[in-house]
Amino acid sequence: MRVKYCVLIRSLTRMPASTNKWIPNDNPFNATTQNAVWTYGHRNPQGLAYAVINGTGYLYESEHGPFSDDEVNIIEKGKNYGHPLVIGYADGNYDGLAAGVSNHPDGPGKWHTAYPLIVNEKDNAKTIGADYRDPLITLYPNSKGFLNDLFSKLSAGQGDQQWPSEAPSSIAVYTSTAIPGWKNSLLLPTLKGGKLIRLKLNAAGDKIEGDTICYFKGRERYRDIALSPDGRKIYLAVDSSAVSSGPSKANPKQVSYRGCIIEYHYVGQAGEMDNKKRP
């Protein structure tokens, strides 16, 4: 299988033609020259994971939102995921705001940022047209009132604010049957609040069913995830510091384990081990 190179950024500095030969000829933006961009409209991508669900292959991606609406997306060739004109779902909670804010009075615009003012998210999605894609899920779509209040405080220099988000650091697709009920789930370790989030996929693999479920909550910033081939072990890489750009009470300044790999081993459900030896 030929793997195409995916660049999940808004723009790409053009390289000399002699260096572009590695770019596949069927990339979506090759009209005038070889172009490595596969999709665009992303803010801060963190992880990619590929899996085949009931015969269909999906490339799942996790990324950070600015102050809410961390996203999980299904990456499709040539599509636009909205940033900086749509944050999370095209639901209007960022209408009148922007993808960033500062307290520098010399900065451009109402929110002193180079990001454009988002007048109407729904209209922006319509303008993008058929190539626009909403996220599979966002964590979490804060209200317009909350975000307006937050932006006002940040632009006034009140920097020590809190906002509910998760900051997913990477992503994995759990396809094993080793842990009951987990087959075909997305696993997202988080940098903020130290937890592993499980999102159950539907049978087709193109939607989330049910609520978010959290595991292993602690004082860590989980940076990356790996799964054992048998599906019984989960490995989480922990940052060596607790420094974060999004302070909150749930995001500690001290961590229990610094710069290490933590192994979680599934040994069976309660009662299941009564007649078995611990693996």
MIVO-560459 format. One record per atom (N, C-alpha, C): residue in three letters; x, y, z. Coordinates in pm, whole numbers, padded with zeros to 5 digits, always signed. Layout:
N
AlaXYZ ...
# end
This chain:
279
Met+00085-00119+00000 Met+00000+00000+00000 Met+00088+00124+00000 Arg+00059+00217-00087 Arg+00135+00340-00093 Arg+00081+00439+00009 Val+00168+00495+00090 Val+00126+00590+00192 Val+00149+00731+00140 Lys+00044+00812+00140 Lys+00055+00950+00096 Lys+00094+01038+00214 Tyr+00174+01138+00185 Tyr+00221+01229+00290 Tyr+00112+01328+00323 Cys+00081+01344+00451 Cys-00024+01435+00495 Cys+00038+01552+00569 Val+00012+01673+00525 Val+00056+01792+00595 Val-00068+01862+00648 Leu-00084+01865+00779 Leu-00205+01917+00838 Leu-00181+02058+00889 Ile-00156+02149+00795 Ile-00132+02288+00829 Ile-00208+02375+00730 Arg-00219+02504+00762 Arg-00298+02592+00677 Arg-00224+02628+00549 Ser-00093+02634+00552 Ser-00019+02671+00433 Ser+00117+02603+00436 Leu+00182+02601+00323 Leu+00312+02535+00313 Leu+00402+02621+00226 Thr+00522+02654+00276 Thr+00617+02728+00195 Thr+00663+02640+00080 Arg+00654+02691-00041 Arg+00688+02612-00158 Arg+00838+02580-00159 Met+00870+02455-00182 Met+01008+02413-00189 Met+01054+02414-00335 Pro+01184+02417-00360 Pro+01233+02410-00498 Pro+01177+02288-00569 Ala+01149+02303-00699 Ala+01087+02194-00775 Ala+01167+02065-00768 Ser+01299+02077-00757 Ser+01383+01958-00755 Ser+01362+01874-00631 Thr+01304+01934-00525 Thr+01282+01859-00401 Thr+01141+01804-00390 Asn+01056+01828-00490 Asn+00915+01790-00481 Asn+00885+01652-00539 Lys+00985+01579-00583 Lys+00960+01453-00652 Lys+00903+01346-00559 Trp+00919+01362-00429 Trp+00868+01264-00334 Trp+00717+01278-00313 Ile+00656+01388-00359 Ile+00514+01413-00337 Ile+00432+01330-00436 Pro+00335+01251-00390 Pro+00254+01168-00481 Pro+00183+01252-00587 Asn+00171+01197-00705 Asn+00111+01270-00817 Asn-00039+01293-00800 Asp-00104+01213-00715 Asp-00249+01230-00697 Asp-00284+01307-00570 Asn-00189+01384-00514 Asn-00223+01474-00404 Asn-00328+01575-00450 Pro-00412+01626-00359 Pro-00529+01703-00402 Pro-00501+01842-00458 Phe-00384+01900-00429 Phe-00360+02038-00472 Phe-00240+02047-00566 Asn-00232+01952-00658 Asn-00120+01944-00752 Asn-00150+02011-00886 Ala-00244+02102-00892 Ala-00288+02157-01021 Ala-00174+02226-01096 Thr-00094+02307-01026 Thr+00013+02382-01094 Thr+00152+02332-01059 Thr+00167+02272-00942 Thr+00297+02219-00901 Thr+00274+02112-00796 Gln+00374+02028-00772 Gln+00361+01925-00669 Gln+00343+01991-00533 Asn+00236+01958-00464 Asn+00199+02024-00339 Asn+00177+01919-00232 Ala+00246+01931-00119 Ala+00240+01830-00014 Ala+00115+01841+00074 Val+00039+01949+00061 Val-00078+01967+00147 Val-00185+01863+00113 Trp-00234+01796+00215 Trp-00338+01692+00199 Trp-00474+01745+00244 Thr-00478+01813+00358 Thr-00599+01881+00406 Thr-00556+02013+00469 Tyr-00653+02101+00493 Tyr-00620+02227+00558 Tyr-00736+02271+00646 Gly-00720+02388+00712 Gly-00820+02433+00808 Gly-00799+02373+00945 His-00673+02337+00977 His-00640+02280+01108 His-00569+02385+01193 Arg-00586+02375+01325 Arg-00521+02471+01414 Arg-00391+02417+01473 Asn-00401+02310+01551 Asn-00284+02257+01621 Asn-00294+02105+01628 Pro-00271+02036+01516 Pro-00283+01889+01514 Pro-00185+01823+01609 Gln-00231+01717+01676 Gln-00149+01649+01774 Gln-00124+01502+01741 Gly-00222+01434+01682 Gly-00205+01291+01659 Gly-00281+01243+01537 Leu-00230+01134+01477 Leu-00295+01067+01365 Leu-00298+00917+01394 Ala-00408+00853+01358 Ala-00418+00708+01374 Ala-00506+00653+01262 Tyr-00459+00546+01199 Tyr-00532+00485+01089 Tyr-00586+00349+01133 Ala-00709+00319+01091 Ala-00767+00188+01122 Ala-00872+00154+01017 Val-00891+00025+00998 Val-00998-00024+00910 Val-01112-00071+00999 Ile-01228-00008+00983 Ile-01347-00041+01062 Ile-01452-00099+00968 Asn-01484-00226+00987 Asn-01583-00294+00902 Asn-01558-00272+00753 Gly-01431-00286+00715 Gly-01395-00281+00574 Gly-01362-00144+00518 Thr-01381-00038+00596 Thr-01351+00098+00550 Thr-01233+00154+00628 Gly-01136+00210+00557 Gly-01020+00269+00622 Gly-01045+00414+00659 Tyr-01006+00451+00781 Tyr-01022+00588+00830 Tyr-00891+00638+00888 Leu-00863+00765+00862 Leu-00751+00833+00926 Leu-00810+00933+01026 Tyr-00791+00904+01155 Tyr-00845+00989+01261 Tyr-00735+01085+01309 Glu-00777+01206+01347 Glu-00681+01309+01389 Glu-00734+01382+01512 Ser-00643+01417+01603 Ser-00679+01498+01720 Ser-00606+01632+01711 Glu-00672+01739+01757 Glu-00608+01870+01756 Glu-00666+01959+01865 His-00590+02061+01899 His-00630+02154+02004 His-00711+02269+01947 Gly-00817+02307+02018 Gly-00886+02432+01990 Gly-00819+02545+02066 Pro-00861+02670+02044 Pro-00796+02782+02113 Pro-00829+02789+02262 Phe-00958+02793+02296 Phe-01000+02800+02436 Phe-01112+02701+02464 Ser-01149+02625+02367 Ser-01253+02522+02378 Ser-01248+02444+02248 Asp-01341+02350+02232 Asp-01359+02283+02103 Asp-01232+02215+02051 Asp-01160+02142+02141 Asp-01059+02050+02091 Asp-01130+01952+01997 Glu-01065+01915+01888 Glu-01134+01839+01784 Glu-01079+01699+01764 Val-01168+01609+01725 Val-01131+01480+01665 Val-01194+01479+01527 Asn-01112+01459+01425 Asn-01158+01464+01286 Asn-01131+01334+01213 Ile-01211+01309+01111 Ile-01178+01206+01012 Ile-01117+01280+00893 Ile-00992+01248+00863 Ile-00920+01320+00759 Ile-00958+01265+00621 Glu-01003+01357+00534 Glu-01041+01321+00398 Glu-00963+01407+00299 Lys-00923+01347+00193 Lys-00840+01412+00091 Lys-00899+01545+00044 Gly-00820+01653+00058 Gly-00856+01782+00004 Gly-00961+01860+00079 Lys-01001+01815+00198 Lys-01110+01882+00268 Lys-01059+01995+00357 Asn-01153+02083+00395 Asn-01123+02201+00476 Asn-01194+02186+00610 Tyr-01118+02193+00719 Tyr-01173+02169+00853 Tyr-01202+02298+00930 Gly-01197+02412+00860 Gly-01258+02534+00912 Gly-01168+02641+00970 His-01062+02603+01040 His-00979+02704+01107 His-00917+02800+01006 Pro-00916+02932+01033 Pro-00957+03001+01156 Pro-01097+03063+01149 Leu-01181+03016+01057 Leu-01313+03076+01038 Leu-01425+02997+01107 Val-01397+02872+01142 Val-01492+02789+01217 Val-01412+02718+01325 Ile-01454+02731+01450 Ile-01385+02667+01562 Ile-01474+02555+01615 Gly-01428+02430+01605 Gly-01514+02318+01643 Gly-01627+02303+01543 Tyr-01747+02274+01593 Tyr-01864+02268+01505 Tyr-01898+02407+01453 Ala-01964+02412+01338 Ala-02015+02539+01286 Ala-02146+02571+01358 Asp-02136+02598+01489 Asp-02255+02615+01572 Asp-02275+02757+01621 Gly-02183+02848+01586 Gly-02202+02988+01620 Gly-02148+03032+01755 Asn-02085+02943+01832 Asn-02039+02987+01964 Asn-01918+03080+01956 Tyr-01852+03087+01840 Tyr-01741+03182+01823 Tyr-01780+03303+01738 Asp-01908+03320+01711 Asp-01952+03439+01637 Asp-01912+03565+01712 Gly-01849+03659+01642 Gly-01804+03783+01705 Gly-01670+03771+01774 Leu-01610+03652+01772 Leu-01481+03629+01836 Leu-01376+03599+01729 Ala-01266+03536+01768 Ala-01160+03501+01674 Ala-01091+03376+01724 Ala-00998+03325+01644 Ala-00924+03205+01683 Ala-00813+03235+01782 Gly-00801+03360+01824 Gly-00702+03399+01923 Gly-00738+03535+01981 Val-00671+03571+02090 Val-00695+03699+02156 Val-00568+03738+02231 Ser-00541+03867+02239 Ser-00426+03914+02318 Ser-00464+04043+02389 Asn-00379+04085+02480 Asn-00401+04211+02551 Asn-00306+04320+02502 His-00250+04301+02381 His-00161+04401+02324 His-00245+04504+02248 Pro-00252+04626+02296 Pro-00342+04725+02233 Pro-00306+04757+02089 Asp-00181+04733+02050 Asp-00141+04762+01913 Asp-00176+04649+01817 Gly-00225+04537+01870 Gly-00264+04426+01784 Gly-00386+04462+01701 Pro-00398+04403+01582 Pro-00508+04440+01493 Pro-00643+04386+01540 Gly-00747+04458+01504 Gly-00883+04409+01526 Gly-00933+04423+01668 Lys-01057+04384+01686 Lys-01124+04395+01815 Lys-01052+04318+01924 Trp-00997+04200+01888 Trp-00935+04114+01988 Trp-00782+04117+01980 His-00728+04221+01912 His-00583+04244+01906 His-00508+04121+01855 Thr-00556+04062+01749 Thr-00495+03942+01692 Thr-00500+03948+01540 Ala-00404+03883+01477 Ala-00402+03878+01331 Ala-00508+03783+01275 Tyr-00566+03699+01361 Tyr-00673+03611+01314 Tyr-00794+03695+01274 Pro-00865+03657+01168 Pro-00982+03735+01126 Pro-01097+03723+01225 Leu-01178+03828+01231 Leu-01298+03824+01314 Leu-01395+03722+01255 Ile-01447+03635+01340 Ile-01546+03536+01297 Ile-01684+03600+01311 Val-01740+03646+01202 Val-01870+03711+01208 Val-01980+03609+01229 Asn-01977+03501+01148 Asn-02081+03399+01157 Asn-02024+03265+01113 Glu-02010+03172+01206 Glu-01950+03041+01174 Glu-02030+02965+01070 Lys-02161+02966+01083 Lys-02245+02890+00990 Lys-02231+02944+00848 Asp-02227+03077+00835 Asp-02208+03137+00702 Asp-02070+03103+00647 Asn-01969+03101+00734 Asn-01834+03067+00690 Asn-01828+02924+00636 Ala-01895+02832+00705 Ala-01898+02693+00659 Ala-01968+02683+00523 Lys-02076+02760+00506 Lys-02146+02760+00377 Lys-02059+02816+00266 Thr-01981+02920+00300 Thr-01892+02980+00200 Thr-01783+02883+00157 Ile-01729+02809+00253 Ile-01629+02706+00218 Ile-01690+02604+00125 Gly-01816+02569+00150 Gly-01889+02483+00058 Gly-01875+02335+00087 Ala-01881+02256-00020 Ala-01886+02110-00006 Ala-01760+02052+00054 Asp-01649+02125+00050 Asp-01524+02074+00106 Asp-01516+02089+00257 Tyr-01610+02163+00318 Tyr-01604+02183+00463 Tyr-01641+02054+00536 Arg-01570+02027+00646 Arg-01600+01912+00730 Arg-01608+01955+00877 Asp-01721+01923+00941 Asp-01734+01939+01085 Asp-01650+01831+01155 Pro-01609+01855+01279 Pro-01538+01750+01353 Pro-01627+01630+01380 Leu-01563+01517+01405 Leu-01634+01399+01453 Leu-01692+01428+01591 Ile-01615+01499+01674 Ile-01658+01541+01807 Ile-01569+01656+01851 Thr-01619+01742+01940 Thr-01536+01846+02000 Thr-01537+01831+02152 Leu-01427+01872+02214 Leu-01410+01865+02359 Leu-01367+02005+02408 Tyr-01453+02091+02446 Tyr-01599+02081+02449 Tyr-01652+02210+02392 Pro-01772+02212+02333 Pro-01825+02335+02273 Pro-01880+02431+02379 Asn-01792+02513+02437 Asn-01836+02609+02539 Asn-01936+02709+02481 Ser-02017+02767+02568 Ser-02123+02857+02524 Ser-02066+02989+02474 Lys-02144+03056+02391 Lys-02104+03186+02338 Lys-02086+03287+02450 Gly-02174+03282+02550 Gly-02164+03375+02662 Gly-02036+03355+02741 Phe-02002+03229+02768 Phe-01878+03199+02841 Phe-01757+03249+02764 Leu-01754+03223+02633 Leu-01639+03261+02552 Leu-01627+03412+02540 Asn-01738+03482+02526 Asn-01734+03629+02521 Asn-01675+03686+02649 Asp-01717+03632+02762 Asp-01664+03678+02890 Asp-01515+03648+02902 Leu-01474+03529+02858 Leu-01333+03490+02862 Leu-01248+03582+02774 Phe-01293+03608+02652 Phe-01218+03694+02560 Phe-01206+03836+02617 Ser-01312+03885+02678 Ser-01309+04020+02735 Ser-01205+04028+02847 Lys-01199+03926+02931 Lys-01102+03925+03041 Lys-00959+03913+02989 Leu-00937+03825+02891 Leu-00802+03806+02838 Leu-00754+03931+02764 Ser-00842+03996+02690 Ser-00802+04117+02618 Ser-00776+04233+02712 Ala-00832+04225+02834 Ala-00808+04328+02936 Ala-00686+04297+03021 Gly-00616+04189+02990 Gly-00494+04155+03063 Gly-00514+04067+03184 Gln-00635+04015+03202 Gln-00660+03924+03314 Gln-00625+03781+03269 Gly-00496+03750+03272 Gly-00445+03631+03206 Gly-00470+03499+03276 Asp-00488+03500+03408 Asp-00500+03374+03482 Asp-00645+03327+03481 Gln-00690+03283+03364 Gln-00828+03239+03348 Gln-00834+03087+03334 Gln-00952+03032+03351 Gln-00973+02888+03340 Gln-01080+02862+03235 Trp-01061+02753+03162 Trp-01162+02715+03064 Trp-01163+02563+03050 Pro-01281+02504+03035 Pro-01291+02358+03025 Pro-01249+02308+02888 Ser-01140+02236+02883 Ser-01093+02170+02761 Ser-01007+02053+02804 Glu-00962+01971+02710 Glu-00886+01851+02744 Glu-00743+01852+02693 Ala-00715+01923+02583 Ala-00582+01922+02520 Ala-00535+01781+02488 Pro-00606+01709+02398 Pro-00561+01575+02361 Pro-00424+01581+02294 Ser-00334+01493+02335 Ser-00197+01500+02285 Ser-00172+01410+02166 Ser-00241+01300+02156 Ser-00224+01208+02045 Ser-00353+01127+02033 Ile-00349+01018+01957 Ile-00472+00940+01938 Ile-00433+00798+01896 Ala-00513+00702+01938 Ala-00495+00563+01896 Ala-00633+00503+01874 Val-00640+00402+01788 Val-00765+00331+01763 Val-00752+00191+01824 Tyr-00841+00160+01917 Tyr-00839+00029+01982 Tyr-00932-00064+01905 Thr-00876-00166+01840 Thr-00955-00257+01758 Thr-00957-00399+01812 Ser-00892-00421+01926 Ser-00884-00555+01985 Ser-01015-00590+02058 Thr-01032-00719+02085 Thr-01144-00766+02167 Thr-01099-00802+02308 Ala-00973-00773+02342 Ala-00917-00816+02470 Ala-00989-00752+02589 Ile-01022-00624+02578 Ile-01095-00555+02685 Ile-01242-00548+02643 Pro-01331-00611+02716 Pro-01472-00615+02677 Pro-01531-00475+02658 Gly-01599-00457+02545 Gly-01666-00330+02517 Gly-01580-00223+02455 Trp-01449-00248+02445 Trp-01359-00145+02394 Trp-01336-00153+02244 Lys-01370-00261+02179 Lys-01338-00275+02037 Lys-01393-00156+01958 Asn-01310-00105+01866 Asn-01344+00010+01782 Asn-01374+00134+01867 Ser-01276+00169+01949 Ser-01282+00291+02029 Ser-01161+00379+01997 Leu-01181+00510+02002 Leu-01071+00604+01993 Leu-01019+00633+02133 Leu-00887+00632+02150 Leu-00825+00659+02279 Leu-00742+00786+02268 Leu-00770+00883+02356 Leu-00701+01011+02352 Leu-00639+01042+02488 Pro-00506+01037+02500 Pro-00442+01086+02623 Pro-00448+01239+02624 Thr-00454+01298+02743 Thr-00467+01443+02751 Thr-00351+01506+02826 Leu-00320+01630+02787 Leu-00217+01708+02855 Leu-00275+01786+02972 Lys-00402+01813+02968 Lys-00466+01896+03069 Lys-00555+01807+03155 Gly-00522+01795+03281 Gly-00605+01715+03369 Gly-00566+01570+03377 Gly-00469+01524+03296 Gly-00414+01391+03308 Gly-00514+01278+03307 Lys-00561+01239+03190 Lys-00656+01129+03181 Lys-00648+01067+03042 Leu-00704+00948+03029 Leu-00720+00883+02899 Leu-00869+00883+02868 Ile-00905+00943+02754 Ile-01045+00951+02713 Ile-01073+00841+02610 Arg-01183+00769+02631 Arg-01226+00669+02533 Arg-01355+00715+02467 Leu-01356+00712+02334 Leu-01472+00748+02254 Leu-01512+00626+02172 Lys-01631+00574+02195 Lys-01677+00454+02125 Lys-01729+00492+01987 Leu-01675+00425+01885 Leu-01720+00446+01748 Leu-01845+00363+01719 Asn-01925+00411+01625 Asn-02038+00330+01581 Asn-01988+00217+01491 Ala-02079+00133+01445 Ala-02040+00016+01367 Ala-01968+00054+01238 Ala-02006+00168+01180 Ala-01944+00211+01054 Ala-01810+00280+01076 Gly-01783+00327+01198 Gly-01658+00395+01227 Gly-01656+00542+01195 Asp-01772+00599+01156 Asp-01774+00738+01114 Asp-01848+00831+01209 Lys-01889+00781+01326 Lys-01957+00863+01426 Lys-01919+00812+01565 Ile-01936+00901+01664 Ile-01917+00864+01804 Ile-02052+00830+01864 Glu-02060+00718+01936 Glu-02184+00684+02004 Glu-02160+00682+02154 Gly-02252+00737+02229 Gly-02235+00742+02373 Gly-02152+00861+02417 Asp-02121+00866+02546 Asp-02052+00978+02606 Asp-01902+00950+02615 Thr-01826+01054+02650 Thr-01683+01035+02674 Thr-01664+00960+02806 Ile-01568+00867+02808 Ile-01537+00789+02928 Ile-01391+00812+02961 Cys-01361+00842+03087 Cys-01224+00877+03127 Cys-01164+00771+03217 Tyr-01033+00748+03200 Tyr-00959+00648+03278 Tyr-00827+00708+03324 Phe-00770+00647+03427 Phe-00632+00673+03472 Phe-00608+00819+03508 Lys-00709+00886+03560 Lys-00693+01027+03593 Lys-00591+01045+03704 Gly-00497+01136+03682 Gly-00392+01159+03781 Gly-00333+01297+03766 Arg-00210+01313+03811 Arg-00143+01443+03808 Arg-00042+01450+03694 Glu-00064+01371+03590 Glu+00031+01365+03481 Glu-00019+01442+03359 Arg+00076+01477+03271 Arg+00045+01528+03137 Arg+00081+01416+03039 Tyr-00020+01346+02992 Tyr+00005+01232+02903 Tyr+00035+01284+02762 Arg+00153+01252+02712 Arg+00200+01305+02585 Arg+00171+01213+02466 Asp+00180+01082+02486 Asp+00163+00990+02373 Asp+00110+00857+02424 Ile+00063+00773+02330 Ile+00002+00645+02366 Ile+00048+00538+02268 Ala+00063+00416+02320 Ala+00092+00299+02237 Ala+00017+00180+02296 Leu-00020+00086+02210 Leu-00096-00032+02252 Leu-00016-00157+02220 Ser-00023-00257+02308 Ser+00043-00384+02280 Ser-00035-00459+02173 Pro+00030-00547+02096 Pro-00039-00620+01989 Pro-00158-00701+02037 Asp-00152-00752+02162 Asp-00264-00834+02211 Asp-00377-00750+02271 Gly-00358-00618+02276 Gly-00463-00529+02326 Gly-00480-00526+02476 Arg-00392-00591+02550 Arg-00407-00598+02696 Arg-00324-00493+02770 Lys-00233-00427+02701 Lys-00148-00328+02766 Lys-00160-00193+02695 Ile-00166-00088+02776 Ile-00169+00049+02726 Ile-00049+00121+02785 Tyr+00029+00184+02698 Tyr+00147+00258+02741 Tyr+00123+00407+02720 Leu+00147+00486+02825 Leu+00130+00630+02818 Leu+00262+00698+02851 Ala+00306+00787+02762 Ala+00427+00866+02785 Ala+00389+00993+02860 Val+00466+01024+02964 Val+00437+01138+03051 Val+00541+01248+03027 Asp+00493+01373+03018 Asp+00583+01487+03005 Asp+00675+01498+03125 Ser+00790+01562+03104 Ser+00884+01582+03214 Ser+00852+01705+03297 Ser+00752+01783+03256 Ser+00713+01901+03334 Ser+00562+01914+03331 Ala+00510+02004+03412 Ala+00366+02028+03418 Ala+00331+02165+03363 Val+00424+02229+03293 Val+00400+02362+03240 Val+00295+02355+03130 Ser+00202+02447+03132 Ser+00094+02448+03033 Ser+00056+02591+03001 Ser+00009+02613+02878 Ser-00039+02745+02840 Ser-00184+02766+02880 Gly-00248+02664+02932 Gly-00387+02676+02973 Gly-00406+02639+03118 Pro-00369+02725+03214 Pro-00373+02687+03356 Pro-00515+02663+03405 Ser-00529+02567+03493 Ser-00658+02542+03557 Ser-00633+02463+03684 Lys-00734+02455+03768 Lys-00722+02378+03891 Lys-00701+02230+03861 Ala-00755+02185+03748 Ala-00741+02044+03711 Ala-00608+02016+03642 Asn-00530+02119+03615 Asn-00402+02103+03547 Asn-00291+02137+03646 Pro-00238+02040+03718 Pro-00151+02066+03833 Pro-00015+02122+03793 Lys+00047+02190+03888 Lys+00182+02241+03868 Lys+00287+02136+03901 Gln+00248+02034+03976 Gln+00339+01926+04010 Gln+00282+01795+03956 Val+00370+01707+03907 Val+00325+01579+03854 Val+00383+01467+03939 Ser+00314+01354+03939 Ser+00358+01240+04020 Ser+00476+01168+03955 Tyr+00474+01158+03822 Tyr+00580+01087+03749 Tyr+00626+01177+03635 Arg+00755+01203+03628 Arg+00808+01293+03527 Arg+00887+01215+03422 Gly+00857+01243+03296 Gly+00937+01190+03186 Gly+00949+01039+03186 Cys+00838+00968+03201 Cys+00845+00823+03206 Cys+00736+00761+03119 Ile+00740+00629+03108 Ile+00636+00552+03040 Ile+00560+00473+03145 Ile+00428+00489+03148 Ile+00344+00416+03242 Ile+00273+00304+03166 Glu+00278+00183+03222 Glu+00209+00069+03160 Glu+00084+00036+03241 Tyr-00029+00027+03173 Tyr-00153-00021+03232 Tyr-00185-00155+03169 His-00208-00257+03253 His-00224-00394+03206 His-00363-00444+03244 Tyr-00443-00479+03144 Tyr-00576-00533+03172 Tyr-00562-00680+03211 Val-00612-00714+03331 Val-00598-00851+03381 Val-00731-00922+03394 Gly-00840-00857+03356 Gly-00970-00922+03361 Gly-01068-00844+03447 Gln-01196-00874+03429 Gln-01299-00809+03507 Gln-01309-00872+03646 Ala-01377-00803+03735 Ala-01395-00854+03871 Ala-01461-00991+03866 Gly-01401-01088+03933 Gly-01453-01223+03935 Gly-01398-01310+03824 Glu-01353-01247+03716 Glu-01301-01324+03602 Glu-01172-01395+03638 Met-01094-01335+03731 Met-00964-01391+03765 Met-00971-01498+03873 Asp-01090-01525+03926 Asp-01101-01623+04034 Asp-01050-01760+03992 Asn-01077-01797+03867 Asn-01039-01930+03820 Asn-00922-01926+03723 Lys-00852-01809+03719 Lys-00739-01795+03628 Lys-00619-01742+03703 Lys-00503-01770+03650 Lys-00383-01710+03703 Lys-00366-01571+03643 Arg-00315-01481+03722 Arg-00288-01347+03672 Arg-00181-01354+03564 Pro-00205-01294+03445 Pro-00105-01301+03338 Pro+00023-01227+03374 
# end
